[in-house]
Amino acid sequence: MPSLFFGQVNLTGKVIDAHSGESIPAAVLHVEKLNYYLTTDNDGNFKIEGLDSAKYTIHISHIAYASEHYQVDLTSGKAERVIFQLSPKAVEISQVVITGEHSHSKLEELSASSNKLQGRRLEKNLGLTLASTLKNEAGLAMRSMGPAPARPVIRGLSGDRVMIAEDGSKSVDLSSTSPDHAVTIDPFNLESIEVIRGPKLLLNSSTTIGGMVNIVKHEIPVDPHDEVYLTLGGYGESSNKGYLGSVITEIPIDNFILKGELSRRKTNDLNTPIGSLENSYSENLNYGGGVSYIYKDGYSGIAFKKFELDYGIPGGFIGAHPNGVDIAINKHRINFSSKYNFGDTFIESIKLDISRDYYRHKEFEANGAIGSEFRITHYNGRATINHNELSVFDNGTFRFNGELRDFNIGGFVFTSPAKLYNFSFALFENISLERINIELGARVNFDKIEPERQNHQSDIGLIRTRNFETFSLSGSFLYSLSDIIYIGANISRSSRIPTIEELYSEGPHLAAYSYEVGNPNLNAETGIGTEFFIYHQFDKLNFNLNIFYNDLNNFIVPRKTGEINYQTFLPVYQTSGVGARFYGTDGRIEWKISQVYSLTLSASYTIGKFKEVGNNLPQIPPLKGFAGIQYTRDNFIFSINTEMAAAQNNVDQFEEPTVGYIILNASAQYSINTRLAVHNFTFNIDNLLNKEYRNHLSRVKSVLPEAGRNFRLTYKLYFHF
């Protein structure tokens, strides 16, 4: 084969299935720097001759697999042979790839084992919400107030300490402020879900003690291809008589790629082993589209999304409306993204992201009157600069971010409307030595919160403009004891400013069934977090264990006071800043017992205490565990697993304890692959024995337990032509 280029270096390799190790024929490789395409042969092999001594980014795609980017370093001038792995859409896989970038360090590769859902593993775990999809991952739990308004909790931390992002950009809604507010994301059409912690988190958030749940959708398509992609999906479940239908398509036209998405979901009231949870319905319509122009050294694109959700908040417990409350959410988003790759220069790439979100949220009483209304107009812009080697740093990232949040309130809520202005600068650096990998992150934030009206006579204190200057730091260290055993540690300094609601809330919140009292004198929340971890990677046995200790000053928390506001007959929740400690452990084991059987075990335990008095913090999840055994042969997967939780008696004053439980689940998955299409079928039986159990982090656990026996069927068709 003659050389295609004028260099002296040859690159040969193979593309394989990350689950089975089998070769992948007809995979498309795109050498981005050269804008050169080739496909693998029938044995998955490829060869590129005549390359220059340089670094190359290679994009690999196949209709049956999730696309990946890999970096290849040929600066030594020697011929290289590499093996690339693709994550099948038809099988279970667990891997972390930060959106748009392949992992640049061993630390990122190791953290992959428990920090990402995609492919068949994602399809098996798909639930009504993002939180229900993630609830059995190590270190995670689910906060809820009925099925629809559920949100992830990481190591006992929730609210703004757990950032939810879409393709790396913050998702704008009110789910972090109150348990009755829903996350404006439907998990069905996602490509993958990442849980990000450590120094790289500081590129997106100042709160290192917590984490980020990143939704990978590629609403702006960035992967070049010359075929039309079509994904059709359907979902149904019995416990709420729910159903969903969806369609996604990508259409290439010359250098343009068009993308469209539409989904609709409807559920009725949830059935439990002892009755129906009234007013727990939901109805969602989600649609959007995007277009991008792909050129030799990058892309530019724009996308829009519309999200509508109507759902019910159950009633029937103390402080609740007898018939519950209905909520209507309407959100639309438009975002622009552009990236230019410079290649082997010091600046590897520059990426610009600009977005505008409009969010409107109405809460209705039983007679149809609006009790509460919230509106947010949010503008965000960020510039990301990735660089190549600099002194001791192998690579790194600089990011500048600006944000404006206009928060308006109506109905019978007396919180002052306010604007938030933010500017931040963050950096992330990676150092790789022979046996040592170091990651460093830093972030500086400048925030201004300006209420629409100042009030010198407010019952909660002086309502005034607040300015905050905060910084956060994080460093991770990994040492390779051998090729299969790694130990490491992370230490971080975290910061978080109070939200508008935490500062200025003053009055009833209809759907939360609470009378909320803010504190305009709150200072920023700060703390020191430490974590120690070990990773063990055999061919057939992988495990990781994490031990953490977080010490926070001025931990901002709304607490039930035991008082009742007799004008509204609602319980009073007072926001205050207190000293707090969180410590515990979580881990995961994956053992391939034989060619067809594998075992998965995971556990999570968090303890939360007030520092001054040693009492228990509210809303801390109990000791949780998961155990599952899986049978895999060809395109068929069958698994049985148990979800376990201990009793939670370590509760705050006025908080209800819960008893422990063990529930049994089963699932079967089958995939049919043809030349043009992949058919995935997943059938789940949740709570097989119809056991009565209660989630400690549910606000309605005193009314009824969680769902009873539930049959779920998921179908996805991936088609190209």
Secondary structure by P-SEA (a helix, b strand, c coil): ccccccccbbbbbbbbcccccccccbbbbbcccccbbbbbccccbbbbcccccbbbbbbbbccccccbbbbbbccccbbbbbbbbbbcccbbbbbbbccccccccaaaaaacccccccaaaaaaaccccccccccccccbbbbbccccbbbbbccccccccbbbbccccccccccccccccccccccccccbbbbbbccccccccccccbbbbcccccccccccccbbbbbbbbbbbccccccccbbbbbbbcccbbbbbbbbbbbbccccccccccccccbbbbbbccbbbbbccccccccbbbbbbbbbbbbcccccccccbbbbbbbbbbbbbbbbbbbccccccbbbbbbbbbbbbbbbbcccccccbbbbbbbbbbbbbbbbccccccccbbbbbbbbbbbbbbbcccccccbbbbbbbbbbbbbbbcccbbbbbbbbbbbbbbbccccccccccccbbbbbbbbbbbbbbbbbccccccccccccbbbbbccccccccccccccccccbbbbbcccccccbbbbbbbbbbbcccccbbbbbbbbbbccbbbbbbcccccccccbbbbbbbbbbbccccccbbbbbcccccbbbbbbbbbbbbbccccccccccccccccccbbbbbcccbbbbbbbbbbcccccccccbbbbbbbbbbbbbbbbbbbcccbbbbbbbbbccccbbbbbccccccccccccccbbbbbbbbbbbcc
